[in-house]
Amino acid sequence: MHPSLKPLADSFVGYLAERWQMPVVLKTIEQIPGGASRETYRVRVEARGEIQGLILRRDPVSSLIDTERALEYQTYVAVWGTEVPVPEPLILEEDTRHLERPFSVMREIPGCETGIPLLSTPPYEGLRETIGANKWTLLGKLAAMDVTQLGVTDFMEVPEHPAARELDYWAGVIDGDALHPQPVAKATIRWLRRNLPPPGPKQCLVHGDYRSGNFLYNTDGEIRGVLDWEMAHIGDPLEDLAWSLDPVWAWPERELAGALLPRSQAIEIWEQASGLPVDREFLRWWQIFASLKALAIWISSTEDFINGESKEPILGMAGWVLTDRQNRILVDRLQPGSPLLYAEAVV
């Protein structure tokens, strides 16, 4: 254990002992790097003679994405036990007296990885297509679920016009956080408003950040857990599909969605699993929106890095590198016939 983690570890073990009403012994604790919206730790403790693997997620001082922890935790509770696998939610604690900031606890899913670059190394070589098929099958199954039966309508708004709501929200983030003029973003917002699609025939639980890197896979290519539901909401099924296809998640690769499958194949798998046909014009709108939403996140991270309390490298990197990258994608996508409009692959 790194010495800097000892105060957190002692407080967490004390909290568990009080909550579970039994002695708890710390075995290991390590911080998992790369978390953009929560500090994440892998913890192993012993209680009643059994070793338990836990994932502790604590609110950071500042974050790449401002999200509601209770909504995220309730979403895990709603999805747990369905065809879409997620870590088992155990604890949501919003009282700051325990670990200084609110936190949640999930059951660890052992023996899995998240990194897509590992697919070029043993023992994960050859699993790219299998993982890709599983990824878009699960996303299609999520789109097919009834939001009322899931219970998410109890704590999520059901929008009258999903596209309009999402555009208004993320345009507002750009207006509020931009530190200098954003001509590409403004041009994109104008295009999206002019071409706003009507509400679709179905609304579903939208993950909000369904991309490669946000799921756990094993050596068989099975996806054991979908992670990071911070931006979950009720909306149009095409929103998640478009986000999963955005070129930024596989940059500079321009042929494979999420560095896994050709985009046309990913779309076909999603259609089969969801039972929903993809309208190419509506998907085009959501693809352009997805790039704007990502740009809004990078713009917001720049503001947070400059003016916020945290100087985490991920905030500065996103603001510097990814803002430029997303601007380039949007400039390409706004052109008619752009090769980055992968809706053209839809039959």
Buried (B, 14 or more C-beta within 10 A) or exposed (E): EEEEBEEBBEBBBEBBBEBEEEEBEBEEBEBBEEBBBBBBBBBBBEBEEEEBBBBBBBBBEBBBBEBEBEBBBBBBBBBBEBEBBBBBBBBBBEEEEBBEBBBBBBBBBEEBBBEBEBBEEEEBEEBBBBBBBBBBBBBBBBBBBEBEEBBBBEEBEEBEBBBBBBBEEBBEBBBEBBEEEBEBBBEBBEBBEEEEBEBBEBBBBBBBBBBBBBBBBBEEBBBBBBBBBBBBBBBBBBBBBBBBBBBBBBBEEEEBBBBBBBBBBBBBBBBEBBEBEBBBEBBBBBBBBBBBBBBBBBBBBBBBBEEBEBEBEBBBEBBBEBBEBBBBBBBBBBEEEBEBBBBBBBE
